[in-house]
Each structure stands twice: as C-alpha cells, then as structure tokens.
Amino acid sequence: MDAKTIIFGDTAVDQLLQWLRASGEPKDVHDLLLKYLEILSSLVTEESE
C-alpha cells in the first residue's frame, strides 16, 4: 500500500473510544495503553494479510 492510499473507517482511536464507552467505567491509563496497542497490532496484522 502506498502512502497516498486513504482508508475510510474506524481508526484505532475510534475503536479505543468505543471500547471505553462500552465498558461504562473509568480505566487506568495503563489499561488504555495496552488496549490501544492491542488494537493497533490487530489493524496492522489485518492490513498486511
């Protein structure tokens, strides 16, 4: 995929916010960071397949 490609849809931040809202409770920054890295990892894996 070249640098000029634009992909519409959820970003990792969007997914993180959805996860946070769905939990309905405050999260520790450590938990947020781990979830964000998990989401990023899954997006990179999907993109490379």
N, CA, C and O of each residue as an XYZ file, in Angstrom:
196
protein
N       0.849     -1.172      0.000
C       0.000      0.000      0.000
C       0.893      1.233      0.000
O       1.800      1.348      0.824
N       0.636      2.154     -0.925
C       1.480      3.336     -0.977
C       0.993      4.409     -0.005
O      -0.088      4.287      0.572
N       1.778      5.437      0.168
C       1.486      6.490      1.134
C       0.285      7.333      0.733
O      -0.243      8.069      1.567
N      -0.162      7.251     -0.511
C      -1.271      8.063     -0.991
C      -2.629      7.403     -0.776
O      -3.657      8.017     -1.061
N      -2.655      6.182     -0.286
C      -3.896      5.462     -0.081
C      -4.641      6.014      1.133
O      -4.062      6.218      2.199
N      -5.933      6.248      0.944
C      -6.779      6.717      2.043
C      -7.780      5.621      2.359
O      -8.461      5.122      1.463
N      -7.872      5.250      3.608
C      -8.798      4.216      4.042
C      -9.841      4.865      4.939
O      -9.507      5.510      5.933
N     -11.094      4.689      4.583
C     -12.179      5.212      5.399
C     -12.647      4.135      6.356
O     -12.674      2.953      6.010
N     -13.011      4.539      7.543
C     -13.494      3.597      8.537
C     -12.963      3.952      9.907
O     -12.425      5.037     10.130
N     -13.124      3.029     10.801
C     -12.674      3.250     12.171
C     -11.164      3.276     12.253
O     -10.478      2.492     11.596
N     -10.656      4.176     13.058
C      -9.239      4.190     13.363
C      -9.042      3.479     14.698
O     -10.009      3.120     15.369
N      -7.806      3.283     15.069
C      -7.521      2.653     16.357
C      -8.073      3.496     17.504
O      -8.557      2.951     18.496
N      -8.003      4.817     17.374
C      -8.536      5.690     18.431
C     -10.050      5.544     18.509
O     -10.613      5.500     19.604
N     -10.719      5.468     17.351
C     -12.172      5.258     17.348
C     -12.537      3.961     18.058
O     -13.465      3.923     18.865
N     -11.805      2.912     17.751
C     -12.073      1.617     18.383
C     -11.801      1.670     19.884
O     -12.534      1.074     20.674
N     -10.757      2.378     20.269
C     -10.442      2.516     21.686
C     -11.566      3.255     22.415
O     -11.966      2.857     23.509
N     -12.065      4.314     21.816
C     -13.167      5.064     22.426
C     -14.430      4.218     22.523
O     -15.148      4.297     23.520
N     -14.711      3.419     21.515
C     -15.869      2.522     21.569
C     -15.717      1.524     22.714
O     -16.671      1.265     23.449
N     -14.534      0.972     22.861
C     -14.263      0.012     23.936
C     -14.437      0.681     25.298
O     -15.021      0.100     26.213
N     -13.930      1.897     25.422
C     -14.019      2.626     26.679
C     -15.471      2.947     27.019
O     -15.896      2.773     28.161
N     -16.225      3.411     26.040
C     -17.646      3.717     26.276
C     -18.424      2.460     26.630
O     -19.288      2.496     27.506
N     -18.132      1.357     25.967
C     -18.846      0.103     26.215
C     -18.587     -0.424     27.621
O     -19.445     -1.081     28.209
N     -17.408     -0.139     28.157
C     -17.087     -0.631     29.497
C     -17.916      0.084     30.557
O     -18.246     -0.502     31.588
N     -18.256      1.356     30.306
C     -19.095      2.101     31.234
C     -18.423      2.483     32.538
O     -19.086      2.914     33.482
N     -17.129      2.329     32.592
C     -16.415      2.684     33.815
C     -15.043      3.254     33.481
O     -14.494      2.966     32.418
N     -14.494      4.048     34.366
C     -13.157      4.609     34.125
C     -12.100      3.504     34.026
O     -12.214      2.452     34.656
N     -11.100      3.763     33.241
C      -9.990      2.818     33.078
C      -8.687      3.493     33.453
O      -8.537      4.706     33.312
N      -7.767      2.710     33.924
C      -6.414      3.172     34.235
C      -5.681      3.452     32.921
O      -5.937      2.787     31.918
N      -4.787      4.413     32.920
C      -4.022      4.757     31.723
C      -3.265      3.536     31.201
O      -3.151      3.350     29.989
N      -2.761      2.723     32.085
C      -2.044      1.501     31.694
C      -2.967      0.584     30.890
O      -2.557      0.042     29.863
N      -4.212      0.405     31.349
C      -5.168     -0.440     30.634
C      -5.504      0.149     29.265
O      -5.625     -0.581     28.281
N      -5.654      1.482     29.208
C      -5.934      2.138     27.932
C      -4.795      1.927     26.941
O      -5.026      1.628     25.770
N      -3.586      2.083     27.412
C      -2.424      1.910     26.545
C      -2.328      0.472     26.033
O      -2.076      0.253     24.849
N      -2.525     -0.493     26.907
C      -2.468     -1.894     26.478
C      -3.538     -2.206     25.438
O      -3.261     -2.882     24.448
N      -4.762     -1.717     25.658
C      -5.847     -1.951     24.700
C      -5.538     -1.271     23.367
O      -5.778     -1.850     22.307
N      -5.010     -0.053     23.413
C      -4.666      0.681     22.194
C      -3.606     -0.079     21.395
O      -3.717     -0.198     20.175
N      -2.599     -0.585     22.067
C      -1.555     -1.362     21.385
C      -2.119     -2.652     20.802
O      -1.710     -3.076     19.721
N      -3.045     -3.271     21.503
C      -3.697     -4.483     21.009
C      -4.486     -4.177     19.724
O      -4.421     -4.928     18.751
N      -5.224     -3.072     19.739
C      -5.993     -2.668     18.560
C      -5.059     -2.363     17.397
O      -5.293     -2.828     16.282
N      -4.005     -1.590     17.641
C      -3.040     -1.270     16.586
C      -2.427     -2.530     15.996
O      -2.282     -2.649     14.780
N      -2.075     -3.454     16.851
C      -1.483     -4.708     16.391
C      -2.443     -5.471     15.479
O      -2.040     -5.994     14.440
N      -3.695     -5.529     15.868
C      -4.658     -6.259     15.048
C      -4.899     -5.546     13.712
O      -5.092     -6.209     12.693
N      -4.893     -4.220     13.699
C      -5.072     -3.479     12.452
C      -3.895     -3.683     11.513
O      -4.084     -3.835     10.306
N      -2.691     -3.688     12.050
C      -1.502     -3.901     11.223
C      -1.504     -5.314     10.657
O      -1.143     -5.529      9.500
N      -1.909     -6.269     11.474
C      -1.969     -7.660     11.016
C      -2.994     -7.820      9.900
O      -2.730     -8.492      8.903
N      -4.170     -7.200     10.065
C      -5.212     -7.272      9.041
C      -4.736     -6.641      7.745
O      -4.980     -7.175      6.663
N      -4.055     -5.502      7.852
C      -3.608     -4.776      6.670
C      -2.543     -5.539      5.896
O      -2.483     -5.457      4.670
N      -1.705     -6.280      6.607
C      -0.616     -6.985      5.940
C      -1.065     -8.293      5.289
O      -0.328     -8.871      4.489
N      -2.247     -8.754      5.620
C      -2.735    -10.034      5.052
C      -3.299     -9.859      3.676
O      -3.747    -10.829      3.065
